[in-house]
């Protein structure tokens, strides 16, 4: 299944994408796409619904983040060896863990805003994992059973905030609009453990990133198991798992986003995103 949320920001309704590509409304079936809907029982109930019996959503309706009320937005850094190399950093022996503020989460096609004072806003196409059941000290061979599905994520990053201002990475990762998620959750029964998925990102129509999930250093099962040793993962938590090479920081000379740019990105089976880049001043004056 492809589960999503549609409607104005803050007023999204649950829905799904039917096999014919139309968006169908699930409001009469569930309150939202949260912990209950993402549980194994909730997904089984939704899978039994014939999409043709659901109301069709008007074409052009805004798509929001497909997960309601995300509790934790956890990220893994340097999870592609070639990206670590372009960042001039060693391949990590264990996953590099940081968090993205849940206040940065938005829909897949909403504008990305360059933060006030930013000089190095960068792009990162990433595979996201959505947790469907409580995971606490989970063995790696059982970890996939705790994944409800997979999503496309744009891990927008401000490199000066992240790297040059001291402390942890978090303050360069959680700025407003820095977490576009979606357009939909592809449930794990249709995702084949997220193997061999092509990944790409363009800026103004020019290809910047190309990669595949097969070159991840730590796969999704390992990441879920690893994180569950240090924190309890809850249904609706989202994990973003790292980016392939081609980020602006790694270019020679370096390249960063500016107001007026258009970013498009996608992962096989998980859809695409398109964002217009705007300045802080154009939003807040």
Number of C-alpha atoms within 10 A of each C-alpha: 19 23 27 28 31 24 16 13 13 9 9 20 21 25 30 25 22 17 11 8 9 15 25 23 23 24 16 10 14 16 12 21 26 21 22 17 24 26 20 15 12 16 18 12 12 18 12 8 12 9 21 12 9 18 14 17 17 12 8 7 11 17 25 29 28 30 28 19 14 19 17 17 22 20 22 19 17 25 22 23 19 19 21 19 14 15 15 10 11 10 17 15 8 11 20 14 16 15 18 26 18 20 14 18 23 23 26 28 21 20 19 29 24 28 19 11 9 16 15 22 23 22 27 21 30 28 25 27 29 28 26 30 20 17 23 18 16 22 16 16 10 13 21 20 16 24 28 24 26 28 29 29 34 30 27 27 26 27 21 18 22 18 14 10 12 10 10 13 22 19 21 24 25 23 24 18 22 30 27 25 29 30 28 29 29 25 21 20 11 13 16 10 16 24 14 13 18 16 21 23 27 18 19 12 11 10 14 19 20 18 21 19 24 14 15 20 21 22 16 25 20 19 22 26 22 20 20 20 14 10 11 14 27 20 25 28 24 28 28 28 29 26 32 26 25 21 22 20 20 16 14 7 7 11 15 17 23 18 14 11 15 18 24 21 26 25 23 16 17 24 17 19 23 21 20 18 18 19 18 17 11 10 9 7 6
